[in-house]
Amino acid sequence: MKGLINMDLTVQSTENAEYMVEKIKDRLRIVNAGALKVSAFDEEQYEELHSLYTMVMKRDSFSPSEMQAIAEELGSLRKA
């Protein structure tokens, strides 16, 4: 994954959104990862996705209820 070291995730791009979604899925060990395709996310929700990514990456572990809340938040960021 060339170039990830220099990524500025505050810049809205499909590549950045894809990276953040993949990292969130990895961190939460989401089983139904196919439901979280980057194309399903609304571009207008980029800042919210970035905030969620930042919060998830700061934490070492999550309770089941926290994981559910994060998954629900991801779901709310998807296009209607």
MOPAC internal coordinates of N, CA, C and O (Angstrom, degrees):
PM7 1SCF
backbone

  N    0.0000 0     0.00 0     0.00 0    0    0    0
  C    1.4487 1     0.00 0     0.00 0    1    0    0
  C    1.5210 1   108.81 1     0.00 0    2    1    0
  O    1.2310 1   121.66 1  -101.00 1    3    2    1
  N    1.2531 1   114.43 1    79.00 1    3    2    1
  C    1.4597 1   121.98 1  -177.02 1    5    3    2
  C    1.5261 1   110.89 1   -66.06 1    6    5    3
  O    1.2310 1   120.50 1   -40.64 1    7    6    5
  N    1.3114 1   116.64 1   139.36 1    7    6    5
  C    1.4468 1   121.87 1   173.44 1    9    7    6
  C    1.5207 1   115.40 1    88.99 1   10    9    7
  O    1.2310 1   119.27 1   175.82 1   11   10    9
  N    1.3256 1   118.99 1    -4.18 1   11   10    9
  C    1.4472 1   119.98 1  -177.15 1   13   11   10
  C    1.5241 1   112.43 1   -67.67 1   14   13   11
  O    1.2310 1   120.16 1   152.31 1   15   14   13
  N    1.3023 1   117.29 1   -27.69 1   15   14   13
  C    1.4605 1   120.92 1  -179.29 1   17   15   14
  C    1.5222 1   110.52 1   -62.35 1   18   17   15
  O    1.2310 1   120.29 1   145.64 1   19   18   17
  N    1.3230 1   117.06 1   -34.36 1   19   18   17
  C    1.4550 1   121.30 1  -176.73 1   21   19   18
  C    1.5240 1   113.33 1   -97.38 1   22   21   19
  O    1.2310 1   119.89 1  -168.45 1   23   22   21
  N    1.3242 1   117.82 1    11.55 1   23   22   21
  C    1.4621 1   121.17 1  -179.11 1   25   23   22
  C    1.5174 1   110.71 1   -66.78 1   26   25   23
  O    1.2310 1   121.24 1   -45.08 1   27   26   25
  N    1.3279 1   115.22 1   134.92 1   27   26   25
  C    1.4570 1   121.45 1   171.64 1   29   27   26
  C    1.5221 1   105.83 1  -108.73 1   30   29   27
  O    1.2310 1   120.71 1   -81.99 1   31   30   29
  N    1.3078 1   116.24 1    98.01 1   31   30   29
  C    1.4558 1   120.86 1  -173.77 1   33   31   30
  C    1.5205 1   112.96 1   -71.60 1   34   33   31
  O    1.2310 1   120.01 1   173.05 1   35   34   33
  N    1.3347 1   117.59 1    -6.95 1   35   34   33
  C    1.4571 1   119.37 1   175.00 1   37   35   34
  C    1.5260 1   110.97 1   -78.03 1   38   37   35
  O    1.2310 1   120.63 1   166.23 1   39   38   37
  N    1.3318 1   116.40 1   -13.77 1   39   38   37
  C    1.4662 1   121.36 1   177.93 1   41   39   38
  C    1.5252 1   108.36 1   -87.09 1   42   41   39
  O    1.2310 1   121.34 1   -57.01 1   43   42   41
  N    1.3300 1   115.03 1   122.99 1   43   42   41
  C    1.4611 1   120.02 1  -177.95 1   45   43   42
  C    1.5182 1   110.63 1   -72.07 1   46   45   43
  O    1.2310 1   121.48 1   -60.10 1   47   46   45
  N    1.3453 1   114.77 1   119.90 1   47   46   45
  C    1.4567 1   120.59 1   174.94 1   49   47   46
  C    1.5185 1   107.93 1  -156.54 1   50   49   47
  O    1.2310 1   120.99 1   -22.34 1   51   50   49
  N    1.3063 1   115.72 1   157.66 1   51   50   49
  C    1.4624 1   120.43 1   178.06 1   53   51   50
  C    1.5152 1   110.14 1   -62.84 1   54   53   51
  O    1.2310 1   120.24 1   140.10 1   55   54   53
  N    1.3336 1   117.14 1   -39.90 1   55   54   53
  C    1.4686 1   120.74 1   179.96 1   57   55   54
  C    1.5231 1   111.03 1   -62.09 1   58   57   55
  O    1.2310 1   120.31 1   136.99 1   59   58   57
  N    1.3283 1   117.02 1   -43.01 1   59   58   57
  C    1.4615 1   120.37 1   179.55 1   61   59   58
  C    1.5186 1   110.92 1   -66.15 1   62   61   59
  O    1.2310 1   120.34 1   138.06 1   63   62   61
  N    1.3311 1   116.96 1   -41.94 1   63   62   61
  C    1.4623 1   120.48 1   178.59 1   65   63   62
  C    1.5232 1   110.02 1   -62.16 1   66   65   63
  O    1.2310 1   120.52 1   136.63 1   67   66   65
  N    1.3259 1   116.62 1   -43.37 1   67   66   65
  C    1.4629 1   121.05 1   179.10 1   69   67   66
  C    1.5211 1   110.49 1   -60.73 1   70   69   67
  O    1.2310 1   120.40 1   134.76 1   71   70   69
  N    1.3119 1   116.84 1   -45.24 1   71   70   69
  C    1.4601 1   121.81 1   179.30 1   73   71   70
  C    1.5348 1   110.65 1   -59.07 1   74   73   71
  O    1.2310 1   120.50 1   132.25 1   75   74   73
  N    1.3398 1   116.65 1   -47.75 1   75   74   73
  C    1.4622 1   120.28 1  -177.50 1   77   75   74
  C    1.5286 1   111.55 1   -64.97 1   78   77   75
  O    1.2310 1   120.21 1   136.38 1   79   78   77
  N    1.3258 1   117.20 1   -43.62 1   79   78   77
  C    1.4628 1   120.64 1   179.29 1   81   79   78
  C    1.5246 1   110.06 1   -61.78 1   82   81   79
  O    1.2310 1   120.15 1   136.54 1   83   82   81
  N    1.3334 1   117.32 1   -43.46 1   83   82   81
  C    1.4675 1   120.45 1   179.08 1   85   83   82
  C    1.5206 1   111.21 1   -62.28 1   86   85   83
  O    1.2310 1   120.13 1   137.83 1   87   86   85
  N    1.3103 1   117.35 1   -42.17 1   87   86   85
  C    1.4675 1   120.68 1  -179.57 1   89   87   86
  C    1.5249 1   111.51 1   -67.08 1   90   89   87
  O    1.2310 1   120.42 1   140.82 1   91   90   89
  N    1.3373 1   116.80 1   -39.18 1   91   90   89
  C    1.4596 1   120.33 1   177.50 1   93   91   90
  C    1.5253 1   109.27 1   -64.03 1   94   93   91
  O    1.2310 1   120.13 1   134.73 1   95   94   93
  N    1.3308 1   117.35 1   -45.27 1   95   94   93
  C    1.4622 1   120.88 1   179.07 1   97   95   94
  C    1.5257 1   110.68 1   -60.24 1   98   97   95
  O    1.2310 1   120.33 1   137.13 1   99   98   97
  N    1.3262 1   116.98 1   -42.87 1   99   98   97
  C    1.4635 1   120.79 1   178.97 1  101   99   98
  C    1.5280 1   111.15 1   -63.18 1  102  101   99
  O    1.2310 1   120.81 1   133.39 1  103  102  101
  N    1.3111 1   116.05 1   -46.61 1  103  102  101
  C    1.4721 1   120.54 1  -176.50 1  105  103  102
  C    1.5211 1   111.47 1   -64.20 1  106  105  103
  O    1.2310 1   120.71 1   141.57 1  107  106  105
  N    1.3277 1   116.25 1   -38.43 1  107  106  105
  C    1.4627 1   120.37 1  -177.83 1  109  107  106
  C    1.5211 1   112.64 1   -89.74 1  110  109  107
  O    1.2310 1   120.62 1   174.24 1  111  110  109
  N    1.3299 1   116.41 1    -5.76 1  111  110  109
  C    1.4651 1   121.97 1  -177.71 1  113  111  110
  C    1.5307 1   111.02 1    53.56 1  114  113  111
  O    1.2310 1   121.35 1  -131.30 1  115  114  113
  N    1.3133 1   115.03 1    48.70 1  115  114  113
  C    1.4583 1   120.81 1  -178.96 1  117  115  114
  C    1.5190 1   109.40 1   -69.94 1  118  117  115
  O    1.2310 1   121.15 1   -55.09 1  119  118  117
  N    1.3237 1   115.40 1   124.91 1  119  118  117
  C    1.4589 1   121.76 1  -176.43 1  121  119  118
  C    1.5217 1   111.00 1   -75.97 1  122  121  119
  O    1.2310 1   119.95 1   133.74 1  123  122  121
  N    1.3134 1   117.70 1   -46.26 1  123  122  121
  C    1.4557 1   121.91 1  -178.04 1  125  123  122
  C    1.5292 1   109.38 1   -87.55 1  126  125  123
  O    1.2310 1   120.70 1  -122.65 1  127  126  125
  N    1.3202 1   116.26 1    57.35 1  127  126  125
  C    1.4557 1   121.68 1  -174.87 1  129  127  126
  C    1.5193 1   112.38 1   -64.37 1  130  129  127
  O    1.2310 1   119.77 1   155.20 1  131  130  129
  N    1.3231 1   118.05 1   -24.80 1  131  130  129
  C    1.4544 1   120.95 1   179.67 1  133  131  130
  C    1.5104 1   113.03 1   -62.61 1  134  133  131
  O    1.2310 1   120.25 1   157.21 1  135  134  133
  N    1.3189 1   117.12 1   -22.79 1  135  134  133
  C    1.4584 1   121.12 1   179.73 1  137  135  134
  C    1.5251 1   111.74 1   -75.18 1  138  137  135
  O    1.2310 1   120.39 1   168.11 1  139  138  137
  N    1.3140 1   116.86 1   -11.89 1  139  138  137
  C    1.4574 1   120.82 1  -176.81 1  141  139  138
  C    1.5286 1   111.21 1  -110.52 1  142  141  139
  O    1.2310 1   120.56 1  -117.84 1  143  142  141
  N    1.2891 1   116.54 1    62.16 1  143  142  141
  C    1.4612 1   120.94 1   176.98 1  145  143  142
  C    1.5210 1   108.88 1   -82.89 1  146  145  143
  O    1.2310 1   120.59 1   -39.08 1  147  146  145
  N    1.3151 1   116.48 1   140.92 1  147  146  145
  C    1.4520 1   121.26 1  -178.71 1  149  147  146
  C    1.5229 1   111.21 1   -59.33 1  150  149  147
  O    1.2310 1   119.95 1   144.57 1  151  150  149
  N    1.3122 1   117.70 1   -35.43 1  151  150  149
  C    1.4638 1   120.79 1  -179.22 1  153  151  150
  C    1.5247 1   111.84 1   -63.32 1  154  153  151
  O    1.2310 1   120.23 1   162.39 1  155  154  153
  N    1.3188 1   117.17 1   -17.61 1  155  154  153
  C    1.4615 1   120.93 1  -179.79 1  157  155  154
  C    1.5266 1   112.28 1   -82.39 1  158  157  155
  O    1.2310 1   119.85 1   170.32 1  159  158  157
  N    1.3233 1   117.89 1    -9.68 1  159  158  157
  C    1.4538 1   121.00 1  -177.24 1  161  159  158
  C    1.5232 1   111.32 1   -91.67 1  162  161  159
  O    1.2310 1   121.86 1   -40.45 1  163  162  161
  N    1.3034 1   114.05 1   139.55 1  163  162  161
  C    1.4530 1   121.74 1   179.52 1  165  163  162
  C    1.5314 1   108.76 1   -76.53 1  166  165  163
  O    1.2310 1   120.60 1   -51.24 1  167  166  165
  N    1.3217 1   116.46 1   128.76 1  167  166  165
  C    1.4701 1   120.54 1  -179.32 1  169  167  166
  C    1.5266 1   111.60 1   -59.75 1  170  169  167
  O    1.2310 1   120.39 1   151.07 1  171  170  169
  N    1.3081 1   116.86 1   -28.93 1  171  170  169
  C    1.4605 1   120.77 1  -179.74 1  173  171  170
  C    1.5261 1   111.63 1   -70.00 1  174  173  171
  O    1.2310 1   120.41 1   166.32 1  175  174  173
  N    1.3150 1   116.83 1   -13.68 1  175  174  173
  C    1.4628 1   122.05 1  -179.40 1  177  175  174
  C    1.5375 1   111.76 1   -97.28 1  178  177  175
  O    1.2310 1   119.82 1  -167.54 1  179  178  177
  N    1.3201 1   117.95 1    12.46 1  179  178  177
  C    1.4647 1   121.14 1  -175.04 1  181  179  178
  C    1.5312 1   111.90 1   -57.41 1  182  181  179
  O    1.2310 1   120.41 1   134.98 1  183  182  181
  N    1.3193 1   116.82 1   -45.02 1  183  182  181
  C    1.4694 1   119.13 1  -177.84 1  185  183  182
  C    1.5232 1   111.25 1   -62.39 1  186  185  183
  O    1.2310 1   120.67 1   141.18 1  187  186  185
  N    1.3398 1   116.33 1   -38.82 1  187  186  185
  C    1.4529 1   120.20 1   177.93 1  189  187  186
  C    1.5253 1   110.73 1   -65.74 1  190  189  187
  O    1.2310 1   120.45 1   139.49 1  191  190  189
  N    1.3304 1   116.74 1   -40.51 1  191  190  189
  C    1.4622 1   120.80 1   176.91 1  193  191  190
  C    1.5218 1   109.90 1   -61.82 1  194  193  191
  O    1.2310 1   120.33 1   136.43 1  195  194  193
  N    1.3109 1   116.98 1   -43.57 1  195  194  193
  C    1.4671 1   121.27 1   179.37 1  197  195  194
  C    1.5291 1   110.54 1   -62.28 1  198  197  195
  O    1.2310 1   120.09 1   137.54 1  199  198  197
  N    1.3242 1   117.44 1   -42.46 1  199  198  197
  C    1.4696 1   120.93 1   178.71 1  201  199  198
  C    1.5227 1   111.00 1   -63.21 1  202  201  199
  O    1.2310 1   120.75 1   136.89 1  203  202  201
  N    1.3301 1   116.17 1   -43.11 1  203  202  201
  C    1.4562 1   120.41 1   178.43 1  205  203  202
  C    1.5279 1   110.53 1   -63.43 1  206  205  203
  O    1.2310 1   120.53 1   136.02 1  207  206  205
  N    1.3136 1   116.59 1   -43.98 1  207  206  205
  C    1.4701 1   121.90 1   177.62 1  209  207  206
  C    1.5329 1   110.13 1   -57.54 1  210  209  207
  O    1.2310 1   120.46 1   131.96 1  211  210  209
  N    1.3213 1   116.73 1   -48.04 1  211  210  209
  C    1.4638 1   121.49 1  -178.43 1  213  211  210
  C    1.5192 1   110.90 1   -59.57 1  214  213  211
  O    1.2310 1   120.36 1   135.63 1  215  214  213
  N    1.3300 1   116.92 1   -44.37 1  215  214  213
  C    1.4561 1   121.14 1   179.75 1  217  215  214
  C    1.5284 1   111.03 1   -64.66 1  218  217  215
  O    1.2310 1   120.36 1   134.71 1  219  218  217
  N    1.3267 1   116.91 1   -45.29 1  219  218  217
  C    1.4666 1   120.94 1  -178.61 1  221  219  218
  C    1.5254 1   110.79 1   -63.08 1  222  221  219
  O    1.2310 1   120.01 1   138.53 1  223  222  221
  N    1.3138 1   117.58 1   -41.47 1  223  222  221
  C    1.4583 1   120.84 1  -176.45 1  225  223  222
  C    1.5281 1   112.55 1   -72.34 1  226  225  223
  O    1.2310 1   119.84 1   159.29 1  227  226  225
  N    1.3119 1   117.90 1   -20.71 1  227  226  225
  C    1.4655 1   121.03 1   178.83 1  229  227  226
  C    1.5240 1   112.42 1   -78.17 1  230  229  227
  O    1.2310 1   120.59 1   158.07 1  231  230  229
  N    1.3161 1   116.48 1   -21.93 1  231  230  229
  C    1.4604 1   121.38 1  -174.81 1  233  231  230
  C    1.5204 1   111.20 1   -93.48 1  234  233  231
  O    1.2310 1   121.24 1   -34.13 1  235  234  233
  N    1.3263 1   115.23 1   145.87 1  235  234  233
  C    1.4606 1   120.37 1   177.36 1  237  235  234
  C    1.5175 1   112.14 1   -88.95 1  238  237  235
  O    1.2310 1   120.60 1   148.36 1  239  238  237
  N    1.3249 1   116.47 1   -31.64 1  239  238  237
  C    1.4611 1   119.64 1  -178.29 1  241  239  238
  C    1.5225 1   109.55 1  -149.97 1  242  241  239
  O    1.2310 1   121.81 1   -15.43 1  243  242  241
  N    1.3325 1   114.13 1   164.57 1  243  242  241
  C    1.4553 1   120.96 1  -177.88 1  245  243  242
  C    1.5218 1   109.43 1  -138.10 1  246  245  243
  O    1.2310 1   120.94 1   -36.94 1  247  246  245
  N    1.3127 1   115.81 1   143.06 1  247  246  245
  C    1.4600 1   119.87 1   173.16 1  249  247  246
  C    1.5269 1   107.64 1   -75.80 1  250  249  247
  O    1.2310 1   119.97 1   -18.13 1  251  250  249
  N    1.3239 1   117.66 1   161.87 1  251  250  249
  C    1.4627 1   119.53 1   177.50 1  253  251  250
  C    1.5313 1   112.59 1   -56.36 1  254  253  251
  O    1.2310 1   120.25 1   141.07 1  255  254  253
  N    1.3291 1   117.12 1   -38.93 1  255  254  253
  C    1.4678 1   118.97 1  -179.71 1  257  255  254
  C    1.5316 1   111.28 1   -69.42 1  258  257  255
  O    1.2310 1   120.27 1   145.46 1  259  258  257
  N    1.3300 1   117.09 1   -34.54 1  259  258  257
  C    1.4685 1   119.89 1   175.95 1  261  259  258
  C    1.5274 1   110.45 1   -66.66 1  262  261  259
  O    1.2310 1   120.49 1   139.18 1  263  262  261
  N    1.3204 1   116.67 1   -40.82 1  263  262  261
  C    1.4613 1   120.15 1   178.56 1  265  263  262
  C    1.5241 1   110.53 1   -62.70 1  266  265  263
  O    1.2310 1   120.90 1   139.60 1  267  266  265
  N    1.3197 1   115.88 1   -40.40 1  267  266  265
  C    1.4633 1   119.72 1   178.25 1  269  267  266
  C    1.5214 1   110.43 1   -63.76 1  270  269  267
  O    1.2310 1   120.23 1   136.43 1  271  270  269
  N    1.3261 1   117.16 1   -43.57 1  271  270  269
  C    1.4654 1   121.32 1  -179.81 1  273  271  270
  C    1.5240 1   110.93 1   -63.19 1  274  273  271
  O    1.2310 1   120.06 1   139.96 1  275  274  273
  N    1.3193 1   117.49 1   -40.04 1  275  274  273
  C    1.4647 1   121.24 1   178.85 1  277  275  274
  C    1.5204 1   110.29 1   -66.48 1  278  277  275
  O    1.2310 1   120.54 1   137.17 1  279  278  277
  N    1.3274 1   116.57 1   -42.83 1  279  278  277
  C    1.4637 1   120.43 1   177.98 1  281  279  278
  C    1.5296 1   110.37 1   -62.09 1  282  281  279
  O    1.2310 1   120.41 1   140.18 1  283  282  281
  N    1.3387 1   116.82 1   -39.82 1  283  282  281
  C    1.4617 1   120.40 1   177.78 1  285  283  282
  C    1.5214 1   110.86 1   -65.23 1  286  285  283
  O    1.2310 1   120.89 1   140.39 1  287  286  285
  N    1.3253 1   115.91 1   -39.61 1  287  286  285
  C    1.4688 1   119.87 1   178.08 1  289  287  286
  C    1.5236 1   110.45 1   -63.64 1  290  289  287
  O    1.2310 1   120.28 1   136.39 1  291  290  289
  N    1.3141 1   117.08 1   -43.61 1  291  290  289
  C    1.4735 1   120.24 1   175.45 1  293  291  290
  C    1.5181 1   110.14 1   -57.53 1  294  293  291
  O    1.2310 1   120.66 1   137.58 1  295  294  293
  N    1.3216 1   116.35 1   -42.42 1  295  294  293
  C    1.4577 1   120.76 1   179.11 1  297  295  294
  C    1.5130 1   112.34 1   -62.27 1  298  297  295
  O    1.2310 1   120.41 1   144.05 1  299  298  297
  N    1.3233 1   116.82 1   -35.95 1  299  298  297
  C    1.4652 1   120.08 1  -179.33 1  301  299  298
  C    1.5285 1   111.73 1   -72.04 1  302  301  299
  O    1.2310 1   120.30 1   161.22 1  303  302  301
  N    1.3180 1   117.02 1   -18.78 1  303  302  301
  C    1.4705 1   120.77 1   179.31 1  305  303  302
  C    1.5243 1   112.78 1   -84.89 1  306  305  303
  O    1.2310 1   121.02 1   172.41 1  307  306  305
  N    1.3215 1   115.65 1    -7.59 1  307  306  305
  C    1.4622 1   119.62 1  -178.99 1  309  307  306
  C    1.5223 1   110.53 1   -75.86 1  310  309  307
  O    1.2310 1   121.43 1   -24.52 1  311  310  309
  N    1.3081 1   114.87 1   155.48 1  311  310  309
  C    1.4635 1   120.68 1   177.48 1  313  311  310
  C    1.5152 1   109.55 1   -63.00 1  314  313  311
  O    1.2310 1   121.51 1   -35.83 1  315  314  313
  N    1.3072 1   114.71 1   144.17 1  315  314  313
  C    1.4727 1   119.67 1   179.93 1  317  315  314
  C    1.5077 1   111.26 1   -73.37 1  318  317  315
  O    1.2310 1   120.10 1   180.00 1  319  318  317

